[in-house]
Amino acid sequence: MHECPVCEAEVPISEDPVEGELLECEECGTELEILALGPITLGEAPDAEEDWGE
Ligand SMILES: [Zn+2]
């Protein structure tokens, strides 16, 4: 579990996280993106577009 950068709720992360993976915080509904893996860093995903694989 990691902390939502917006509301500080705990956000479940998959067992095999991928950089750029998108998640949604169940508490505040914000779309989050895994920005880095070591250590795992979460940030708000850009809400305009979902650029999977660039
Ligand atoms: Zn949140």
mmCIF file of the protein (N, C-alpha, C, O) and its ligand, coordinates in Angstrom:
data_MODEL
# 
_entry.id   MODEL 
# 
loop_
_entity.id 
_entity.type 
_entity.pdbx_number_of_molecules 
1 polymer     1 
2 non-polymer 1 
# 
_entity_poly.entity_id                      1 
_entity_poly.type                           'polypeptide(L)' 
_entity_poly.nstd_linkage                   no 
_entity_poly.nstd_monomer                   no 
_entity_poly.pdbx_seq_one_letter_code       MHECPVCEAEVPISEDPVEGELLECEECGTELEILALGPITLGEAPDAEEDWGE 
_entity_poly.pdbx_seq_one_letter_code_can   MHECPVCEAEVPISEDPVEGELLECEECGTELEILALGPITLGEAPDAEEDWGE 
_entity_poly.pdbx_strand_id                 A 
# 
loop_
_entity_poly_seq.entity_id 
_entity_poly_seq.num 
_entity_poly_seq.mon_id 
_entity_poly_seq.hetero 
1 1  MET n 
1 2  HIS n 
1 3  GLU n 
1 4  CYS n 
1 5  PRO n 
1 6  VAL n 
1 7  CYS n 
1 8  GLU n 
1 9  ALA n 
1 10 GLU n 
1 11 VAL n 
1 12 PRO n 
1 13 ILE n 
1 14 SER n 
1 15 GLU n 
1 16 ASP n 
1 17 PRO n 
1 18 VAL n 
1 19 GLU n 
1 20 GLY n 
1 21 GLU n 
1 22 LEU n 
1 23 LEU n 
1 24 GLU n 
1 25 CYS n 
1 26 GLU n 
1 27 GLU n 
1 28 CYS n 
1 29 GLY n 
1 30 THR n 
1 31 GLU n 
1 32 LEU n 
1 33 GLU n 
1 34 ILE n 
1 35 LEU n 
1 36 ALA n 
1 37 LEU n 
1 38 GLY n 
1 39 PRO n 
1 40 ILE n 
1 41 THR n 
1 42 LEU n 
1 43 GLY n 
1 44 GLU n 
1 45 ALA n 
1 46 PRO n 
1 47 ASP n 
1 48 ALA n 
1 49 GLU n 
1 50 GLU n 
1 51 ASP n 
1 52 TRP n 
1 53 GLY n 
1 54 GLU n 
# 
loop_
_struct_asym.id 
_struct_asym.entity_id 
A 1 
B 2 
# 
loop_
_chem_comp.id 
_chem_comp.type 
_chem_comp.mon_nstd_flag 
ALA 'L-peptide linking' y 
ASP 'L-peptide linking' y 
CYS 'L-peptide linking' y 
GLU 'L-peptide linking' y 
GLY 'peptide linking'   y 
HIS 'L-peptide linking' y 
ILE 'L-peptide linking' y 
LEU 'L-peptide linking' y 
MET 'L-peptide linking' y 
PRO 'L-peptide linking' y 
SER 'L-peptide linking' y 
THR 'L-peptide linking' y 
TRP 'L-peptide linking' y 
VAL 'L-peptide linking' y 
ZN  non-polymer         . 
# 
_pdbx_entity_nonpoly.entity_id   2 
_pdbx_entity_nonpoly.name        ? 
_pdbx_entity_nonpoly.comp_id     ZN 
# 
_pdbx_nonpoly_scheme.asym_id         B 
_pdbx_nonpoly_scheme.entity_id       2 
_pdbx_nonpoly_scheme.mon_id          ZN 
_pdbx_nonpoly_scheme.ndb_seq_num     1 
_pdbx_nonpoly_scheme.pdb_seq_num     101 
_pdbx_nonpoly_scheme.auth_seq_num    101 
_pdbx_nonpoly_scheme.pdb_mon_id      ZN 
_pdbx_nonpoly_scheme.auth_mon_id     ZN 
_pdbx_nonpoly_scheme.pdb_strand_id   A 
_pdbx_nonpoly_scheme.pdb_ins_code    . 
# 
loop_
_atom_site.group_PDB 
_atom_site.id 
_atom_site.type_symbol 
_atom_site.label_atom_id 
_atom_site.label_alt_id 
_atom_site.label_comp_id 
_atom_site.label_asym_id 
_atom_site.label_entity_id 
_atom_site.label_seq_id 
_atom_site.pdbx_PDB_ins_code 
_atom_site.Cartn_x 
_atom_site.Cartn_y 
_atom_site.Cartn_z 
_atom_site.occupancy 
_atom_site.B_iso_or_equiv 
_atom_site.pdbx_formal_charge 
_atom_site.auth_seq_id 
_atom_site.auth_comp_id 
_atom_site.auth_asym_id 
_atom_site.auth_atom_id 
_atom_site.pdbx_PDB_model_num 
ATOM   1   N  N  . MET A 1 1  ? 0.840   -1.194 0.000   1.00 0.00 ? 1   MET A N  1 
ATOM   2   C  CA . MET A 1 1  ? 0.000   0.000  0.000   1.00 0.00 ? 1   MET A CA 1 
ATOM   3   C  C  . MET A 1 1  ? 0.879   1.248  0.000   1.00 0.00 ? 1   MET A C  1 
ATOM   4   O  O  . MET A 1 1  ? 1.937   1.301  0.627   1.00 0.00 ? 1   MET A O  1 
ATOM   5   N  N  . HIS A 1 2  ? 0.405   2.219  -0.711  1.00 0.00 ? 2   HIS A N  1 
ATOM   6   C  CA . HIS A 1 2  ? 1.139   3.481  -0.764  1.00 0.00 ? 2   HIS A CA 1 
ATOM   7   C  C  . HIS A 1 2  ? 0.167   4.623  -0.550  1.00 0.00 ? 2   HIS A C  1 
ATOM   8   O  O  . HIS A 1 2  ? -1.049  4.462  -0.651  1.00 0.00 ? 2   HIS A O  1 
ATOM   9   N  N  . GLU A 1 3  ? 0.734   5.775  -0.253  1.00 0.00 ? 3   GLU A N  1 
ATOM   10  C  CA . GLU A 1 3  ? -0.126  6.887  0.106   1.00 0.00 ? 3   GLU A CA 1 
ATOM   11  C  C  . GLU A 1 3  ? -0.534  7.705  -1.115  1.00 0.00 ? 3   GLU A C  1 
ATOM   12  O  O  . GLU A 1 3  ? 0.287   8.018  -1.977  1.00 0.00 ? 3   GLU A O  1 
ATOM   13  N  N  . CYS A 1 4  ? -1.804  8.037  -1.168  1.00 0.00 ? 4   CYS A N  1 
ATOM   14  C  CA . CYS A 1 4  ? -2.293  8.939  -2.207  1.00 0.00 ? 4   CYS A CA 1 
ATOM   15  C  C  . CYS A 1 4  ? -1.691  10.321 -1.959  1.00 0.00 ? 4   CYS A C  1 
ATOM   16  O  O  . CYS A 1 4  ? -1.789  10.847 -0.851  1.00 0.00 ? 4   CYS A O  1 
ATOM   17  N  N  . PRO A 1 5  ? -1.066  10.914 -2.985  1.00 0.00 ? 5   PRO A N  1 
ATOM   18  C  CA . PRO A 1 5  ? -0.442  12.231 -2.797  1.00 0.00 ? 5   PRO A CA 1 
ATOM   19  C  C  . PRO A 1 5  ? -1.470  13.341 -2.625  1.00 0.00 ? 5   PRO A C  1 
ATOM   20  O  O  . PRO A 1 5  ? -1.126  14.453 -2.224  1.00 0.00 ? 5   PRO A O  1 
ATOM   21  N  N  . VAL A 1 6  ? -2.702  13.048 -2.921  1.00 0.00 ? 6   VAL A N  1 
ATOM   22  C  CA . VAL A 1 6  ? -3.747  14.073 -2.853  1.00 0.00 ? 6   VAL A CA 1 
ATOM   23  C  C  . VAL A 1 6  ? -4.432  14.060 -1.486  1.00 0.00 ? 6   VAL A C  1 
ATOM   24  O  O  . VAL A 1 6  ? -4.520  15.092 -0.820  1.00 0.00 ? 6   VAL A O  1 
ATOM   25  N  N  . CYS A 1 7  ? -4.918  12.881 -1.070  1.00 0.00 ? 7   CYS A N  1 
ATOM   26  C  CA . CYS A 1 7  ? -5.703  12.813 0.163   1.00 0.00 ? 7   CYS A CA 1 
ATOM   27  C  C  . CYS A 1 7  ? -5.028  11.989 1.252   1.00 0.00 ? 7   CYS A C  1 
ATOM   28  O  O  . CYS A 1 7  ? -5.540  11.893 2.368   1.00 0.00 ? 7   CYS A O  1 
ATOM   29  N  N  . GLU A 1 8  ? -3.883  11.396 0.933   1.00 0.00 ? 8   GLU A N  1 
ATOM   30  C  CA . GLU A 1 8  ? -3.099  10.626 1.898   1.00 0.00 ? 8   GLU A CA 1 
ATOM   31  C  C  . GLU A 1 8  ? -3.767  9.329  2.331   1.00 0.00 ? 8   GLU A C  1 
ATOM   32  O  O  . GLU A 1 8  ? -3.354  8.718  3.317   1.00 0.00 ? 8   GLU A O  1 
ATOM   33  N  N  . ALA A 1 9  ? -4.785  8.909  1.609   1.00 0.00 ? 9   ALA A N  1 
ATOM   34  C  CA . ALA A 1 9  ? -5.363  7.588  1.872   1.00 0.00 ? 9   ALA A CA 1 
ATOM   35  C  C  . ALA A 1 9  ? -4.399  6.526  1.344   1.00 0.00 ? 9   ALA A C  1 
ATOM   36  O  O  . ALA A 1 9  ? -3.516  6.812  0.535   1.00 0.00 ? 9   ALA A O  1 
ATOM   37  N  N  . GLU A 1 10 ? -4.586  5.305  1.817   1.00 0.00 ? 10  GLU A N  1 
ATOM   38  C  CA . GLU A 1 10 ? -3.744  4.234  1.320   1.00 0.00 ? 10  GLU A CA 1 
ATOM   39  C  C  . GLU A 1 10 ? -4.284  3.721  -0.006  1.00 0.00 ? 10  GLU A C  1 
ATOM   40  O  O  . GLU A 1 10 ? -5.479  3.464  -0.151  1.00 0.00 ? 10  GLU A O  1 
ATOM   41  N  N  . VAL A 1 11 ? -3.392  3.577  -0.958  1.00 0.00 ? 11  VAL A N  1 
ATOM   42  C  CA . VAL A 1 11 ? -3.764  3.140  -2.299  1.00 0.00 ? 11  VAL A CA 1 
ATOM   43  C  C  . VAL A 1 11 ? -3.089  1.794  -2.565  1.00 0.00 ? 11  VAL A C  1 
ATOM   44  O  O  . VAL A 1 11 ? -1.869  1.675  -2.462  1.00 0.00 ? 11  VAL A O  1 
ATOM   45  N  N  . PRO A 1 12 ? -3.877  0.797  -2.903  1.00 0.00 ? 12  PRO A N  1 
ATOM   46  C  CA . PRO A 1 12 ? -3.284  -0.513 -3.206  1.00 0.00 ? 12  PRO A CA 1 
ATOM   47  C  C  . PRO A 1 12 ? -2.545  -0.488 -4.533  1.00 0.00 ? 12  PRO A C  1 
ATOM   48  O  O  . PRO A 1 12 ? -3.022  0.071  -5.521  1.00 0.00 ? 12  PRO A O  1 
ATOM   49  N  N  . ILE A 1 13 ? -1.373  -1.103 -4.534  1.00 0.00 ? 13  ILE A N  1 
ATOM   50  C  CA . ILE A 1 13 ? -0.552  -1.185 -5.745  1.00 0.00 ? 13  ILE A CA 1 
ATOM   51  C  C  . ILE A 1 13 ? -0.429  -2.655 -6.118  1.00 0.00 ? 13  ILE A C  1 
ATOM   52  O  O  . ILE A 1 13 ? -0.328  -3.516 -5.245  1.00 0.00 ? 13  ILE A O  1 
ATOM   53  N  N  . SER A 1 14 ? -0.436  -2.931 -7.381  1.00 0.00 ? 14  SER A N  1 
ATOM   54  C  CA . SER A 1 14 ? -0.310  -4.313 -7.808  1.00 0.00 ? 14  SER A CA 1 
ATOM   55  C  C  . SER A 1 14 ? 1.038   -4.888 -7.375  1.00 0.00 ? 14  SER A C  1 
ATOM   56  O  O  . SER A 1 14 ? 1.976   -4.150 -7.076  1.00 0.00 ? 14  SER A O  1 
ATOM   57  N  N  . GLU A 1 15 ? 1.116   -6.209 -7.348  1.00 0.00 ? 15  GLU A N  1 
ATOM   58  C  CA . GLU A 1 15 ? 2.347   -6.858 -6.872  1.00 0.00 ? 15  GLU A CA 1 
ATOM   59  C  C  . GLU A 1 15 ? 3.505   -6.636 -7.825  1.00 0.00 ? 15  GLU A C  1 
ATOM   60  O  O  . GLU A 1 15 ? 4.672   -6.735 -7.445  1.00 0.00 ? 15  GLU A O  1 
ATOM   61  N  N  . ASP A 1 16 ? 3.169   -6.339 -9.054  1.00 0.00 ? 16  ASP A N  1 
ATOM   62  C  CA . ASP A 1 16 ? 4.208   -6.151 -10.055 1.00 0.00 ? 16  ASP A CA 1 
ATOM   63  C  C  . ASP A 1 16 ? 3.999   -4.810 -10.757 1.00 0.00 ? 16  ASP A C  1 
ATOM   64  O  O  . ASP A 1 16 ? 3.636   -4.758 -11.933 1.00 0.00 ? 16  ASP A O  1 
ATOM   65  N  N  . PRO A 1 17 ? 4.231   -3.744 -10.024 1.00 0.00 ? 17  PRO A N  1 
ATOM   66  C  CA . PRO A 1 17 ? 3.925   -2.418 -10.569 1.00 0.00 ? 17  PRO A CA 1 
ATOM   67  C  C  . PRO A 1 17 ? 4.829   -2.057 -11.746 1.00 0.00 ? 17  PRO A C  1 
ATOM   68  O  O  . PRO A 1 17 ? 5.976   -2.496 -11.831 1.00 0.00 ? 17  PRO A O  1 
ATOM   69  N  N  . VAL A 1 18 ? 4.295   -1.266 -12.626 1.00 0.00 ? 18  VAL A N  1 
ATOM   70  C  CA . VAL A 1 18 ? 5.020   -0.826 -13.819 1.00 0.00 ? 18  VAL A CA 1 
ATOM   71  C  C  . VAL A 1 18 ? 5.053   0.693  -13.813 1.00 0.00 ? 18  VAL A C  1 
ATOM   72  O  O  . VAL A 1 18 ? 4.048   1.344  -13.528 1.00 0.00 ? 18  VAL A O  1 
ATOM   73  N  N  . GLU A 1 19 ? 6.207   1.251  -14.128 1.00 0.00 ? 19  GLU A N  1 
ATOM   74  C  CA . GLU A 1 19 ? 6.297   2.696  -14.206 1.00 0.00 ? 19  GLU A CA 1 
ATOM   75  C  C  . GLU A 1 19 ? 5.316   3.219  -15.257 1.00 0.00 ? 19  GLU A C  1 
ATOM   76  O  O  . GLU A 1 19 ? 5.263   2.710  -16.377 1.00 0.00 ? 19  GLU A O  1 
ATOM   77  N  N  . GLY A 1 20 ? 4.559   4.217  -14.891 1.00 0.00 ? 20  GLY A N  1 
ATOM   78  C  CA . GLY A 1 20 ? 3.568   4.769  -15.806 1.00 0.00 ? 20  GLY A CA 1 
ATOM   79  C  C  . GLY A 1 20 ? 2.186   4.145  -15.642 1.00 0.00 ? 20  GLY A C  1 
ATOM   80  O  O  . GLY A 1 20 ? 1.221   4.565  -16.280 1.00 0.00 ? 20  GLY A O  1 
ATOM   81  N  N  . GLU A 1 21 ? 2.106   3.122  -14.764 1.00 0.00 ? 21  GLU A N  1 
ATOM   82  C  CA . GLU A 1 21 ? 0.810   2.479  -14.524 1.00 0.00 ? 21  GLU A CA 1 
ATOM   83  C  C  . GLU A 1 21 ? -0.158  3.474  -13.895 1.00 0.00 ? 21  GLU A C  1 
ATOM   84  O  O  . GLU A 1 21 ? 0.216   4.280  -13.043 1.00 0.00 ? 21  GLU A O  1 
ATOM   85  N  N  . LEU A 1 22 ? -1.396  3.398  -14.331 1.00 0.00 ? 22  LEU A N  1 
ATOM   86  C  CA . LEU A 1 22 ? -2.411  4.304  -13.804 1.00 0.00 ? 22  LEU A CA 1 
ATOM   87  C  C  . LEU A 1 22 ? -3.265  3.586  -12.771 1.00 0.00 ? 22  LEU A C  1 
ATOM   88  O  O  . LEU A 1 22 ? -3.638  2.425  -12.940 1.00 0.00 ? 22  LEU A O  1 
ATOM   89  N  N  . LEU A 1 23 ? -3.563  4.304  -11.704 1.00 0.00 ? 23  LEU A N  1 
ATOM   90  C  CA . LEU A 1 23 ? -4.390  3.775  -10.626 1.00 0.00 ? 23  LEU A CA 1 
ATOM   91  C  C  . LEU A 1 23 ? -5.425  4.821  -10.295 1.00 0.00 ? 23  LEU A C  1 
ATOM   92  O  O  . LEU A 1 23 ? -5.299  5.984  -10.676 1.00 0.00 ? 23  LEU A O  1 
ATOM   93  N  N  . GLU A 1 24 ? -6.456  4.394  -9.577  1.00 0.00 ? 24  GLU A N  1 
ATOM   94  C  CA . GLU A 1 24 ? -7.409  5.384  -9.115  1.00 0.00 ? 24  GLU A CA 1 
ATOM   95  C  C  . GLU A 1 24 ? -7.535  5.276  -7.619  1.00 0.00 ? 24  GLU A C  1 
ATOM   96  O  O  . GLU A 1 24 ? -7.739  4.190  -7.077  1.00 0.00 ? 24  GLU A O  1 
ATOM   97  N  N  . CYS A 1 25 ? -7.414  6.403  -6.953  1.00 0.00 ? 25  CYS A N  1 
ATOM   98  C  CA . CYS A 1 25 ? -7.588  6.430  -5.511  1.00 0.00 ? 25  CYS A CA 1 
ATOM   99  C  C  . CYS A 1 25 ? -9.074  6.252  -5.201  1.00 0.00 ? 25  CYS A C  1 
ATOM   100 O  O  . CYS A 1 25 ? -9.921  6.993  -5.700  1.00 0.00 ? 25  CYS A O  1 
ATOM   101 N  N  . GLU A 1 26 ? -9.372  5.247  -4.361  1.00 0.00 ? 26  GLU A N  1 
ATOM   102 C  CA . GLU A 1 26 ? -10.778 4.991  -4.046  1.00 0.00 ? 26  GLU A CA 1 
ATOM   103 C  C  . GLU A 1 26 ? -11.344 6.056  -3.123  1.00 0.00 ? 26  GLU A C  1 
ATOM   104 O  O  . GLU A 1 26 ? -12.557 6.257  -3.069  1.00 0.00 ? 26  GLU A O  1 
ATOM   105 N  N  . GLU A 1 27 ? -10.482 6.727  -2.410  1.00 0.00 ? 27  GLU A N  1 
ATOM   106 C  CA . GLU A 1 27 ? -10.940 7.737  -1.462  1.00 0.00 ? 27  GLU A CA 1 
ATOM   107 C  C  . GLU A 1 27 ? -11.376 9.028  -2.139  1.00 0.00 ? 27  GLU A C  1 
ATOM   108 O  O  . GLU A 1 27 ? -12.468 9.536  -1.885  1.00 0.00 ? 27  GLU A O  1 
ATOM   109 N  N  . CYS A 1 28 ? -10.508 9.557  -3.010  1.00 0.00 ? 28  CYS A N  1 
ATOM   110 C  CA . CYS A 1 28 ? -10.805 10.860 -3.604  1.00 0.00 ? 28  CYS A CA 1 
ATOM   111 C  C  . CYS A 1 28 ? -11.074 10.769 -5.101  1.00 0.00 ? 28  CYS A C  1 
ATOM   112 O  O  . CYS A 1 28 ? -11.437 11.761 -5.733  1.00 0.00 ? 28  CYS A O  1 
ATOM   113 N  N  . GLY A 1 29 ? -10.894 9.569  -5.671  1.00 0.00 ? 29  GLY A N  1 
ATOM   114 C  CA . GLY A 1 29 ? -11.223 9.378  -7.072  1.00 0.00 ? 29  GLY A CA 1 
ATOM   115 C  C  . GLY A 1 29 ? -10.204 9.949  -8.034  1.00 0.00 ? 29  GLY A C  1 
ATOM   116 O  O  . GLY A 1 29 ? -10.421 9.958  -9.246  1.00 0.00 ? 29  GLY A O  1 
ATOM   117 N  N  . THR A 1 30 ? -9.084  10.429 -7.496  1.00 0.00 ? 30  THR A N  1 
ATOM   118 C  CA . THR A 1 30 ? -8.050  10.989 -8.360  1.00 0.00 ? 30  THR A CA 1 
ATOM   119 C  C  . THR A 1 30 ? -7.339  9.888  -9.129  1.00 0.00 ? 30  THR A C  1 
ATOM   120 O  O  . THR A 1 30 ? -7.030  8.828  -8.583  1.00 0.00 ? 30  THR A O  1 
ATOM   121 N  N  . GLU A 1 31 ? -7.090  10.147 -10.375 1.00 0.00 ? 31  GLU A N  1 
ATOM   122 C  CA . GLU A 1 31 ? -6.317  9.202  -11.161 1.00 0.00 ? 31  GLU A CA 1 
ATOM   123 C  C  . GLU A 1 31 ? -4.843  9.426  -10.857 1.00 0.00 ? 31  GLU A C  1 
ATOM   124 O  O  . GLU A 1 31 ? -4.330  10.540 -10.956 1.00 0.00 ? 31  GLU A O  1 
ATOM   125 N  N  . LEU A 1 32 ? -4.182  8.345  -10.488 1.00 0.00 ? 32  LEU A N  1 
ATOM   126 C  CA . LEU A 1 32 ? -2.783  8.428  -10.082 1.00 0.00 ? 32  LEU A CA 1 
ATOM   127 C  C  . LEU A 1 32 ? -1.914  7.647  -11.051 1.00 0.00 ? 32  LEU A C  1 
ATOM   128 O  O  . LEU A 1 32 ? -2.354  6.698  -11.699 1.00 0.00 ? 32  LEU A O  1 
ATOM   129 N  N  . GLU A 1 33 ? -0.674  8.076  -11.125 1.00 0.00 ? 33  GLU A N  1 
ATOM   130 C  CA . GLU A 1 33 ? 0.269   7.390  -12.000 1.00 0.00 ? 33  GLU A CA 1 
ATOM   131 C  C  . GLU A 1 33 ? 1.495   7.009  -11.184 1.00 0.00 ? 33  GLU A C  1 
ATOM   132 O  O  . GLU A 1 33 ? 1.942   7.772  -10.327 1.00 0.00 ? 33  GLU A O  1 
ATOM   133 N  N  . ILE A 1 34 ? 2.033   5.832  -11.451 1.00 0.00 ? 34  ILE A N  1 
ATOM   134 C  CA . ILE A 1 34 ? 3.287   5.446  -10.823 1.00 0.00 ? 34  ILE A CA 1 
ATOM   135 C  C  . ILE A 1 34 ? 4.417   6.150  -11.573 1.00 0.00 ? 34  ILE A C  1 
ATOM   136 O  O  . ILE A 1 34 ? 4.697   5.850  -12.733 1.00 0.00 ? 34  ILE A O  1 
ATOM   137 N  N  . LEU A 1 35 ? 5.053   7.088  -10.885 1.00 0.00 ? 35  LEU A N  1 
ATOM   138 C  CA . LEU A 1 35 ? 6.075   7.906  -11.533 1.00 0.00 ? 35  LEU A CA 1 
ATOM   139 C  C  . LEU A 1 35 ? 7.437   7.239  -11.495 1.00 0.00 ? 35  LEU A C  1 
ATOM   140 O  O  . LEU A 1 35 ? 8.259   7.429  -12.392 1.00 0.00 ? 35  LEU A O  1 
ATOM   141 N  N  . ALA A 1 36 ? 7.672   6.457  -10.450 1.00 0.00 ? 36  ALA A N  1 
ATOM   142 C  CA . ALA A 1 36 ? 8.961   5.819  -10.292 1.00 0.00 ? 36  ALA A CA 1 
ATOM   143 C  C  . ALA A 1 36 ? 8.783   4.563  -9.462  1.00 0.00 ? 36  ALA A C  1 
ATOM   144 O  O  . ALA A 1 36 ? 7.815   4.441  -8.710  1.00 0.00 ? 36  ALA A O  1 
ATOM   145 N  N  . LEU A 1 37 ? 9.706   3.636  -9.596  1.00 0.00 ? 37  LEU A N  1 
ATOM   146 C  CA . LEU A 1 37 ? 9.572   2.346  -8.915  1.00 0.00 ? 37  LEU A CA 1 
ATOM   147 C  C  . LEU A 1 37 ? 10.529  2.171  -7.741  1.00 0.00 ? 37  LEU A C  1 
ATOM   148 O  O  . LEU A 1 37 ? 10.305  1.302  -6.898  1.00 0.00 ? 37  LEU A O  1 
ATOM   149 N  N  . GLY A 1 38 ? 11.559  2.951  -7.668  1.00 0.00 ? 38  GLY A N  1 
ATOM   150 C  CA . GLY A 1 38 ? 12.534  2.683  -6.606  1.00 0.00 ? 38  GLY A CA 1 
ATOM   151 C  C  . GLY A 1 38 ? 12.920  3.931  -5.849  1.00 0.00 ? 38  GLY A C  1 
ATOM   152 O  O  . GLY A 1 38 ? 13.879  4.589  -6.253  1.00 0.00 ? 38  GLY A O  1 
ATOM   153 N  N  . PRO A 1 39 ? 12.247  4.302  -4.784  1.00 0.00 ? 39  PRO A N  1 
ATOM   154 C  CA . PRO A 1 39 ? 11.011  3.688  -4.273  1.00 0.00 ? 39  PRO A CA 1 
ATOM   155 C  C  . PRO A 1 39 ? 9.803   4.122  -5.094  1.00 0.00 ? 39  PRO A C  1 
ATOM   156 O  O  . PRO A 1 39 ? 9.870   5.063  -5.885  1.00 0.00 ? 39  PRO A O  1 
ATOM   157 N  N  . ILE A 1 40 ? 8.707   3.417  -4.886  1.00 0.00 ? 40  ILE A N  1 
ATOM   158 C  CA . ILE A 1 40 ? 7.489   3.736  -5.626  1.00 0.00 ? 40  ILE A CA 1 
ATOM   159 C  C  . ILE A 1 40 ? 7.014   5.136  -5.288  1.00 0.00 ? 40  ILE A C  1 
ATOM   160 O  O  . ILE A 1 40 ? 6.812   5.484  -4.124  1.00 0.00 ? 40  ILE A O  1 
ATOM   161 N  N  . THR A 1 41 ? 6.843   5.920  -6.326  1.00 0.00 ? 41  THR A N  1 
ATOM   162 C  CA . THR A 1 41 ? 6.373   7.294  -6.168  1.00 0.00 ? 41  THR A CA 1 
ATOM   163 C  C  . THR A 1 41 ? 5.088   7.465  -6.955  1.00 0.00 ? 41  THR A C  1 
ATOM   164 O  O  . THR A 1 41 ? 5.021   7.134  -8.139  1.00 0.00 ? 41  THR A O  1 
ATOM   165 N  N  . LEU A 1 42 ? 4.077   7.981  -6.291  1.00 0.00 ? 42  LEU A N  1 
ATOM   166 C  CA . LEU A 1 42 ? 2.804   8.218  -6.962  1.00 0.00 ? 42  LEU A CA 1 
ATOM   167 C  C  . LEU A 1 42 ? 2.617   9.702  -7.213  1.00 0.00 ? 42  LEU A C  1 
ATOM   168 O  O  . LEU A 1 42 ? 3.011   10.540 -6.401  1.00 0.00 ? 42  LEU A O  1 
ATOM   169 N  N  . GLY A 1 43 ? 2.012   10.013 -8.342  1.00 0.00 ? 43  GLY A N  1 
ATOM   170 C  CA . GLY A 1 43 ? 1.669   11.390 -8.633  1.00 0.00 ? 43  GLY A CA 1 
ATOM   171 C  C  . GLY A 1 43 ? 0.318   11.425 -9.304  1.00 0.00 ? 43  GLY A C  1 
ATOM   172 O  O  . GLY A 1 43 ? -0.214  10.389 -9.702  1.00 0.00 ? 43  GLY A O  1 
ATOM   173 N  N  . GLU A 1 44 ? -0.236  12.610 -9.430  1.00 0.00 ? 44  GLU A N  1 
ATOM   174 C  CA . GLU A 1 44 ? -1.493  12.741 -10.137 1.00 0.00 ? 44  GLU A CA 1 
ATOM   175 C  C  . GLU A 1 44 ? -1.260  12.519 -11.618 1.00 0.00 ? 44  GLU A C  1 
ATOM   176 O  O  . GLU A 1 44 ? -0.347  13.099 -12.206 1.00 0.00 ? 44  GLU A O  1 
ATOM   177 N  N  . ALA A 1 45 ? -2.083  11.681 -12.217 1.00 0.00 ? 45  ALA A N  1 
ATOM   178 C  CA . ALA A 1 45 ? -1.954  11.461 -13.655 1.00 0.00 ? 45  ALA A CA 1 
ATOM   179 C  C  . ALA A 1 45 ? -2.494  12.685 -14.381 1.00 0.00 ? 45  ALA A C  1 
ATOM   180 O  O  . ALA A 1 45 ? -3.436  13.327 -13.915 1.00 0.00 ? 45  ALA A O  1 
ATOM   181 N  N  . PRO A 1 46 ? -1.898  13.002 -15.517 1.00 0.00 ? 46  PRO A N  1 
ATOM   182 C  CA . PRO A 1 46 ? -2.459  14.086 -16.329 1.00 0.00 ? 46  PRO A CA 1 
ATOM   183 C  C  . PRO A 1 46 ? -3.859  13.695 -16.754 1.00 0.00 ? 46  PRO A C  1 
ATOM   184 O  O  . PRO A 1 46 ? -4.056  12.601 -17.283 1.00 0.00 ? 46  PRO A O  1 
ATOM   185 N  N  . ASP A 1 47 ? -4.839  14.565 -16.534 1.00 0.00 ? 47  ASP A N  1 
ATOM   186 C  CA . ASP A 1 47 ? -6.218  14.144 -16.743 1.00 0.00 ? 47  ASP A CA 1 
ATOM   187 C  C  . ASP A 1 47 ? -6.706  14.327 -18.172 1.00 0.00 ? 47  ASP A C  1 
ATOM   188 O  O  . ASP A 1 47 ? -7.819  13.918 -18.502 1.00 0.00 ? 47  ASP A O  1 
ATOM   189 N  N  . ALA A 1 48 ? -5.909  14.922 -19.003 1.00 0.00 ? 48  ALA A N  1 
ATOM   190 C  CA . ALA A 1 48 ? -6.350  15.171 -20.367 1.00 0.00 ? 48  ALA A CA 1 
ATOM   191 C  C  . ALA A 1 48 ? -6.291  13.907 -21.213 1.00 0.00 ? 48  ALA A C  1 
ATOM   192 O  O  . ALA A 1 48 ? -7.182  13.651 -22.022 1.00 0.00 ? 48  ALA A O  1 
ATOM   193 N  N  . GLU A 1 49 ? -5.259  13.135 -21.025 1.00 0.00 ? 49  GLU A N  1 
ATOM   194 C  CA . GLU A 1 49 ? -5.096  11.986 -21.906 1.00 0.00 ? 49  GLU A CA 1 
ATOM   195 C  C  . GLU A 1 49 ? -4.462  10.837 -21.151 1.00 0.00 ? 49  GLU A C  1 
ATOM   196 O  O  . GLU A 1 49 ? -3.732  11.041 -20.180 1.00 0.00 ? 49  GLU A O  1 
ATOM   197 N  N  . GLU A 1 50 ? -4.742  9.643  -21.599 1.00 0.00 ? 50  GLU A N  1 
ATOM   198 C  CA . GLU A 1 50 ? -4.100  8.478  -21.048 1.00 0.00 ? 50  GLU A CA 1 
ATOM   199 C  C  . GLU A 1 50 ? -3.088  7.996  -22.061 1.00 0.00 ? 50  GLU A C  1 
ATOM   200 O  O  . GLU A 1 50 ? -3.434  7.347  -23.048 1.00 0.00 ? 50  GLU A O  1 
ATOM   201 N  N  . ASP A 1 51 ? -1.843  8.319  -21.809 1.00 0.00 ? 51  ASP A N  1 
ATOM   202 C  CA . ASP A 1 51 ? -0.862  7.971  -22.818 1.00 0.00 ? 51  ASP A CA 1 
ATOM   203 C  C  . ASP A 1 51 ? -0.115  6.690  -22.472 1.00 0.00 ? 51  ASP A C  1 
ATOM   204 O  O  . ASP A 1 51 ? 1.073   6.703  -22.153 1.00 0.00 ? 51  ASP A O  1 
ATOM   205 N  N  . TRP A 1 52 ? -0.839  5.602  -22.544 1.00 0.00 ? 52  TRP A N  1 
ATOM   206 C  CA . TRP A 1 52 ? -0.193  4.307  -22.378 1.00 0.00 ? 52  TRP A CA 1 
ATOM   207 C  C  . TRP A 1 52 ? 0.845   4.127  -23.476 1.00 0.00 ? 52  TRP A C  1 
ATOM   208 O  O  . TRP A 1 52 ? 0.539   4.266  -24.660 1.00 0.00 ? 52  TRP A O  1 
ATOM   209 N  N  . GLY A 1 53 ? 2.062   3.818  -23.078 1.00 0.00 ? 53  GLY A N  1 
ATOM   210 C  CA . GLY A 1 53 ? 3.106   3.513  -24.059 1.00 0.00 ? 53  GLY A CA 1 
ATOM   211 C  C  . GLY A 1 53 ? 3.501   4.702  -24.888 1.00 0.00 ? 53  GLY A C  1 
ATOM   212 O  O  . GLY A 1 53 ? 4.131   4.543  -25.933 1.00 0.00 ? 53  GLY A O  1 
ATOM   213 N  N  . GLU A 1 54 ? 3.148   5.889  -24.452 1.00 0.00 ? 54  GLU A N  1 
ATOM   214 C  CA . GLU A 1 54 ? 3.515   7.147  -25.107 1.00 0.00 ? 54  GLU A CA 1 
ATOM   215 C  C  . GLU A 1 54 ? 2.934   7.238  -26.496 1.00 0.00 ? 54  GLU A C  1 
ATOM   216 O  O  . GLU A 1 54 ? 3.145   8.232  -27.190 1.00 0.00 ? 54  GLU A O  1 
HETATM 217 ZN ZN . ZN  B 2 .  ? -6.792  10.084 -2.738  1.00 0.00 2 101 ZN  A ZN 1 
# 
